[in-house]
Amino acid sequence: MTSSDPARASFDAPYADLHPDTVLDALDAVGLRGDGRLIQLNSYENRVFQVFLEDDRVVVAKFYRPGRWSDAQILEEHSFAAELAANEIPVAAAWPLELESGPSRLTDITLKGPTLAQFGTELGTYRFSVTQRLAGRAPELEDAGTLEWIGRFIGRMHAVGALKPFEHRLALNPQTFGIDNRDWLLAHDIIPPDALPAWRSTVDAALAAVQAAFDNNGPPRVLRLHGDCHLGNVLWRDGAPHVVDLDDAMQGPAVQDLWMLVSGDHTTMAQQLNTLLEGYEQFCEFDDRERALIEPLRTLRMLRHSAWLAERWGDPTFPRNFPFFGTAAYWNQQTTQFREQVEAIAETAEMAIGPAARTRHGADDEVKFDGDGFA
């Protein structure tokens, strides 16, 4: 895999000239004057900075990866966050921006919407937004009270998410996150020839099992989701949870925002999910048939992760942080893991509870969930 692949050319070194001075100039152009201090935060996909302002406020400035989202998709994410905040759900919502009328070191800065600004440099165009800094720590999920509280929090978020659909954000289903990613990897000759036959046949079997799980459990109710609700994006502060990073907000089944918060053996995971749902269903109904979608959704996430790495391989950040990716050993490991997912999906389908047997602490405690999600 080389950066000369035209399919990935737009992602090669996308932040090459996004220097600290440029970040401060961008904020200055929208009336947010930094005092010179900034810290780059962890993010593979975007470039995110904590910036200290002259008025003692601290903000987070996100510079979006060029070519990933359209303006409409970013603004719809911002609108969703604002809607959550208006319903008193703690979330890092993008601030309204206003261009300064005076001189700016960025001569071509414009607003693409109320919360999204854009400017150009010699090497490319950048779009950015600004939010309040919401710090916190990882919640203690081994505590049942904390887990139930997070369930209430997600239930409140989903109650708002169910009010209307996204118009521009991605939809999570077997086609968009499964078949499309498989086909992209195949079309770009990403998998080494000696690993390809086994990988292809196993992934095809896994996607068939995923599609069957979606079909056998009826079309799931879909709603606006956080989409990437893992422990890195759910933080605990002042005795309560809040979420950050709605960059992967999507339309999909409710369980997508729940399954990455449970871990351990199958009994422990089922019990944790029950505890989450004790809080969740105080604000939003949950269809227990979606339990059978957890392993299919994990499978889709695994395949999407491989395609994501391949799409970004021209960005020097990715080879540096994922040196194992792309090797024959990597793809052989993926083949083994997808084979295990076929088995896990089958086991989950056999244990999935029916409408007449749904209890929080009965037969559903035996539903088996294997493995961990990606961080």
C-alpha positions as CSV (number, residue, x, y, z in Angstrom):
1,M,0.0,0.0,0.0
2,T,1.5,3.3,-1.1
3,S,0.4,6.9,-0.8
4,S,0.4,7.1,-4.6
5,D,-3.0,5.2,-4.8
6,P,-5.3,7.8,-6.4
7,A,-8.3,6.5,-4.4
8,R,-6.5,7.6,-1.2
9,A,-4.7,10.7,-2.6
10,S,-7.0,13.1,-0.9
11,F,-6.0,11.7,2.5
12,D,-2.2,11.9,2.0
13,A,-0.7,14.1,4.7
14,P,-3.9,16.0,5.0
15,Y,-2.7,18.3,7.8
16,A,0.8,19.1,6.5
17,D,0.5,22.8,6.9
18,L,-1.9,23.0,9.9
19,H,0.7,24.5,12.2
20,P,0.0,26.0,15.7
21,D,0.1,29.5,14.3
22,T,-2.5,28.6,11.7
23,V,-4.8,27.1,14.4
24,L,-4.5,30.3,16.5
25,D,-5.1,32.5,13.4
26,A,-8.2,30.5,12.5
27,L,-9.7,31.0,16.0
28,D,-8.6,34.7,16.0
29,A,-10.6,35.2,12.7
30,V,-13.8,34.1,14.5
31,G,-13.2,36.3,17.5
32,L,-11.6,33.7,19.8
33,R,-8.2,35.0,20.7
34,G,-5.7,32.5,22.1
35,D,-3.1,33.4,24.6
36,G,-0.5,31.3,22.7
37,R,-1.1,28.0,24.6
38,L,-2.6,25.0,22.8
39,I,-2.4,21.2,23.2
40,Q,-3.0,18.7,20.4
41,L,-5.4,16.1,21.6
42,N,-5.5,12.4,20.6
43,S,-7.4,11.9,17.3
44,Y,-6.4,9.8,14.3
45,E,-9.3,11.0,12.1
46,N,-9.3,14.8,12.7
47,R,-6.9,17.3,14.2
48,V,-8.2,18.4,17.6
49,F,-6.6,21.1,19.8
50,Q,-7.3,22.4,23.3
51,V,-6.8,26.1,23.1
52,F,-6.5,28.6,26.0
53,L,-8.1,32.0,25.3
54,E,-7.1,35.4,26.5
55,D,-10.3,35.7,28.4
56,D,-9.4,32.5,30.4
57,R,-11.9,30.2,28.6
58,V,-10.6,26.9,27.3
59,V,-12.0,25.6,24.1
60,V,-11.6,22.6,21.8
61,A,-11.1,23.3,18.1
62,K,-11.7,20.5,15.7
63,F,-10.2,20.6,12.2
64,Y,-12.0,18.1,10.0
65,R,-10.3,15.6,7.8
66,P,-10.6,16.9,4.2
67,G,-12.9,14.8,2.0
68,R,-14.5,12.8,4.8
69,W,-17.8,14.6,5.5
70,S,-19.8,17.1,3.4
71,D,-20.7,20.4,4.9
72,A,-24.3,19.2,5.2
73,Q,-23.2,16.1,7.2
74,I,-21.1,18.2,9.6
75,L,-23.8,20.8,10.1
76,E,-26.3,18.0,10.7
77,E,-24.1,16.6,13.4
78,H,-23.8,20.1,15.0
79,S,-27.6,20.5,14.8
80,F,-28.1,17.2,16.6
81,A,-25.7,18.1,19.4
82,A,-27.4,21.5,19.8
83,E,-30.8,19.7,20.0
84,L,-29.4,17.4,22.7
85,A,-28.0,20.4,24.6
86,A,-31.3,22.1,24.4
87,N,-32.9,19.1,26.1
88,E,-30.3,19.4,29.0
89,I,-28.3,16.4,27.8
90,P,-24.6,17.1,28.5
91,V,-22.8,17.1,25.2
92,A,-20.0,19.1,23.6
93,A,-22.1,21.2,21.2
94,A,-20.4,23.3,18.5
95,W,-20.5,27.1,19.2
96,P,-22.0,29.6,16.8
97,L,-19.2,31.4,15.0
98,E,-19.0,34.9,13.6
99,L,-16.3,36.3,11.4
100,E,-14.3,39.3,12.8
101,S,-14.7,42.5,10.8
102,G,-11.1,43.6,11.2
103,P,-8.0,42.4,9.4
104,S,-7.1,38.7,9.6
105,R,-4.0,36.7,8.8
106,L,-6.4,34.3,7.0
107,T,-7.7,36.3,4.0
108,D,-10.1,33.8,2.6
109,I,-12.0,32.5,5.7
110,T,-15.7,32.0,5.3
111,L,-18.6,30.5,7.2
112,K,-20.2,27.3,5.7
113,G,-22.9,27.4,8.3
114,P,-23.6,28.9,11.7
115,T,-21.1,26.6,13.4
116,L,-18.6,25.7,10.6
117,A,-15.8,27.8,9.2
118,Q,-13.5,27.2,6.3
119,F,-10.2,28.7,5.1
120,G,-7.6,27.8,2.5
121,T,-3.8,27.4,2.6
122,E,-1.3,26.7,-0.1
123,L,-1.7,23.0,0.4
124,G,-5.4,22.7,0.9
125,T,-8.7,23.8,2.5
126,Y,-9.6,23.3,6.2
127,R,-12.9,23.3,8.0
128,F,-13.2,23.7,11.7
129,S,-15.6,24.1,14.6
130,V,-15.2,25.1,18.2
131,T,-16.8,23.6,21.4
132,Q,-16.5,24.1,25.1
133,R,-13.9,21.9,26.7
134,L,-15.6,19.1,28.6
135,A,-13.1,17.2,30.6
136,G,-13.7,14.0,32.5
137,R,-12.5,10.5,33.3
138,A,-13.6,7.1,32.2
139,P,-16.7,5.9,34.1
140,E,-16.4,2.9,36.5
141,L,-18.5,0.4,34.6
142,E,-18.0,-2.3,37.2
143,D,-20.3,-0.2,39.5
144,A,-23.9,-1.1,38.8
145,G,-25.2,2.3,39.8
146,T,-22.8,4.0,37.3
147,L,-23.9,1.6,34.5
148,E,-27.6,2.2,35.1
149,W,-26.9,6.0,35.2
150,I,-25.2,5.7,31.8
151,G,-28.2,3.7,30.6
152,R,-30.5,6.6,31.6
153,F,-28.2,9.1,29.9
154,I,-28.2,7.1,26.6
155,G,-32.0,6.6,26.9
156,R,-32.5,10.4,27.2
157,M,-30.2,10.9,24.2
158,H,-32.1,8.3,22.1
159,A,-35.5,9.8,23.1
160,V,-34.3,13.0,21.4
161,G,-32.7,11.0,18.5
162,A,-36.0,9.3,17.8
163,L,-37.9,12.5,17.2
164,K,-36.8,12.8,13.5
165,P,-34.3,11.1,11.2
166,F,-31.0,12.3,9.8
167,E,-31.1,13.5,6.3
168,H,-27.4,13.5,5.4
169,R,-25.6,11.3,7.9
170,L,-24.7,7.7,7.2
171,A,-27.1,4.9,7.9
172,L,-25.7,1.8,9.7
173,N,-26.8,-1.4,7.9
174,P,-25.2,-4.5,6.3
175,Q,-24.9,-2.8,3.0
176,T,-23.2,0.5,4.1
177,F,-20.9,-0.9,6.8
178,G,-20.4,-4.4,5.4
179,I,-20.8,-5.0,1.7
180,D,-19.6,-1.5,0.7
181,N,-16.4,-1.9,2.8
182,R,-15.7,-5.4,1.6
183,D,-16.1,-4.3,-2.0
184,W,-13.8,-1.3,-1.5
185,L,-11.1,-3.4,-0.1
186,L,-11.4,-5.9,-3.0
187,A,-11.5,-3.2,-5.7
188,H,-8.3,-1.6,-4.4
189,D,-6.3,-4.9,-4.1
190,I,-5.6,-4.3,-0.5
191,I,-5.4,-7.9,0.6
192,P,-2.3,-9.9,-0.3
193,P,-3.0,-12.6,-2.9
194,D,-1.9,-15.5,-0.6
195,A,-4.4,-14.3,2.1
196,L,-7.2,-13.2,-0.2
197,P,-9.1,-16.5,-0.9
198,A,-9.6,-17.5,2.8
199,W,-10.4,-13.9,3.8
200,R,-12.9,-13.4,1.0
201,S,-14.8,-16.6,1.6
202,T,-14.9,-16.0,5.4
203,V,-16.0,-12.4,5.1
204,D,-18.7,-13.4,2.6
205,A,-20.0,-16.0,5.1
206,A,-19.8,-13.5,7.9
207,L,-21.8,-10.9,5.9
208,A,-24.4,-13.5,5.0
209,A,-24.8,-14.2,8.7
210,V,-25.1,-10.5,9.4
211,Q,-27.8,-10.0,6.8
212,A,-29.7,-13.1,8.1
213,A,-29.6,-11.7,11.6
214,F,-31.0,-8.4,10.4
215,D,-33.7,-10.2,8.3
216,N,-34.7,-12.7,11.0
217,N,-35.2,-10.1,13.7
218,G,-37.3,-7.8,11.5
219,P,-36.2,-4.4,10.3
220,P,-34.9,-2.7,13.5
221,R,-36.2,0.7,14.5
222,V,-33.6,3.2,13.5
223,L,-32.9,6.5,15.1
224,R,-30.2,9.2,15.4
225,L,-27.3,7.8,17.3
226,H,-24.0,8.8,18.8
227,G,-22.6,5.9,16.7
228,D,-19.3,5.4,18.4
229,C,-20.3,5.1,22.0
230,H,-17.3,3.5,23.7
231,L,-15.5,4.4,26.9
232,G,-13.3,7.0,25.2
233,N,-16.3,9.0,24.2
234,V,-18.4,8.7,27.4
235,L,-16.8,10.6,30.2
236,W,-17.7,11.0,33.9
237,R,-17.5,14.4,35.6
238,D,-19.2,15.9,38.7
239,G,-21.0,12.6,39.4
240,A,-22.6,12.3,36.0
241,P,-21.8,11.2,32.4
242,H,-21.5,13.3,29.3
243,V,-20.5,12.4,25.7
244,V,-17.9,14.0,23.4
245,D,-17.1,13.5,19.7
246,L,-20.3,13.1,17.7
247,D,-18.1,12.8,14.6
248,D,-19.6,9.3,13.8
249,A,-23.2,10.3,14.5
250,M,-25.4,8.0,12.3
251,Q,-28.8,6.6,11.8
252,G,-29.1,3.0,13.1
253,P,-30.5,0.6,15.7
254,A,-30.4,1.6,19.4
255,V,-28.2,-1.2,20.5
256,Q,-25.3,0.3,18.5
257,D,-24.9,2.8,21.3
258,L,-25.0,0.1,24.0
259,W,-23.0,-2.9,23.0
260,M,-19.5,-1.3,23.2
261,L,-20.1,-0.5,26.9
262,V,-20.3,-4.1,28.0
263,S,-17.4,-6.6,28.3
264,G,-16.3,-9.8,29.9
265,D,-17.7,-13.3,29.5
266,H,-21.1,-13.8,28.0
267,T,-22.9,-14.0,31.4
268,T,-21.2,-10.8,32.6
269,M,-22.0,-9.0,29.4
270,A,-25.6,-10.0,29.5
271,Q,-25.9,-8.8,33.1
272,Q,-24.2,-5.5,32.2
273,L,-26.6,-5.0,29.3
274,N,-29.5,-5.6,31.6
275,T,-28.3,-3.0,34.0
276,L,-27.8,-0.5,31.2
277,L,-31.4,-1.2,30.1
278,E,-32.8,-0.7,33.6
279,G,-31.8,2.9,33.2
280,Y,-32.3,3.2,29.5
281,E,-36.0,2.1,29.5
282,Q,-36.9,4.8,32.0
283,F,-36.7,7.2,29.0
284,C,-36.8,5.1,25.8
285,E,-38.2,1.7,24.8
286,F,-35.8,-1.0,23.8
287,D,-36.7,-3.9,21.4
288,D,-35.1,-7.0,22.9
289,R,-34.7,-8.5,19.4
290,E,-31.8,-6.1,19.0
291,R,-29.8,-8.2,21.4
292,A,-29.3,-10.6,18.4
293,L,-27.7,-7.7,16.4
294,I,-24.8,-7.2,18.8
295,E,-22.4,-9.7,17.2
296,P,-23.5,-8.7,13.6
297,L,-22.8,-5.1,14.5
298,R,-19.4,-6.1,16.0
299,T,-18.7,-7.9,12.7
300,L,-19.6,-4.8,10.6
301,R,-17.3,-2.6,12.9
302,M,-14.4,-5.0,12.3
303,L,-14.8,-4.8,8.5
304,R,-15.2,-1.1,8.6
305,H,-12.1,-0.8,10.7
306,S,-10.0,-2.6,8.1
307,A,-11.3,-0.4,5.3
308,W,-10.8,2.8,7.4
309,L,-7.1,1.9,7.9
310,A,-6.7,1.2,4.2
311,E,-8.3,4.4,3.2
312,R,-6.1,6.4,5.5
313,W,-2.8,4.6,4.8
314,G,-1.3,7.6,2.9
315,D,-1.5,9.7,6.1
316,P,1.8,9.1,7.9
317,T,0.0,8.9,11.2
318,F,-1.5,5.6,10.3
319,P,1.6,3.5,9.3
320,R,3.3,4.9,12.4
321,N,0.5,3.8,14.7
322,F,-0.7,0.6,13.0
323,P,2.5,-1.0,11.7
324,F,0.9,-4.5,11.7
325,F,-1.9,-3.5,9.2
326,G,-1.6,-4.7,5.7
327,T,0.7,-7.7,6.4
328,A,-0.3,-11.2,5.5
329,A,-0.3,-12.0,9.2
330,Y,-2.9,-9.2,9.8
331,W,-5.3,-10.5,7.1
332,N,-4.9,-14.1,8.3
333,Q,-5.8,-12.9,11.8
334,Q,-8.8,-11.1,10.4
335,T,-9.9,-14.3,8.7
336,T,-9.7,-16.2,12.0
337,Q,-11.7,-13.5,13.8
338,F,-14.4,-13.3,11.1
339,R,-14.7,-17.1,11.3
340,E,-15.2,-16.7,15.0
341,Q,-17.8,-14.1,14.4
342,V,-19.8,-16.5,12.2
343,E,-19.9,-18.9,15.1
344,A,-20.8,-16.1,17.6
345,I,-23.7,-14.9,15.4
346,A,-25.0,-18.4,15.1
347,E,-24.8,-18.9,18.9
348,T,-26.5,-15.6,19.6
349,A,-29.3,-16.4,17.1
350,E,-29.9,-19.7,18.9
351,M,-30.1,-18.0,22.3
352,A,-32.0,-14.9,21.2
353,I,-35.1,-14.5,23.3
354,G,-38.5,-14.3,21.8
355,P,-41.2,-11.6,22.4
356,A,-43.0,-13.8,25.0
357,A,-39.9,-14.5,27.0
358,R,-38.4,-11.1,27.5
359,T,-37.3,-10.6,31.1
360,R,-34.4,-8.6,32.5
361,H,-33.0,-11.3,34.7
362,G,-34.3,-14.5,33.2
363,A,-33.5,-16.3,30.0
364,D,-31.8,-13.3,28.5
365,D,-29.0,-13.6,30.9
366,E,-27.7,-16.5,28.8
367,V,-27.3,-14.6,25.6
368,K,-23.7,-14.9,24.5
369,F,-21.6,-12.0,23.4
370,D,-18.0,-12.6,22.4
371,G,-15.0,-10.3,22.0
372,D,-14.4,-6.6,22.4
373,G,-15.2,-3.7,20.2
374,F,-12.6,-1.4,18.7
375,A,-11.6,1.7,20.7
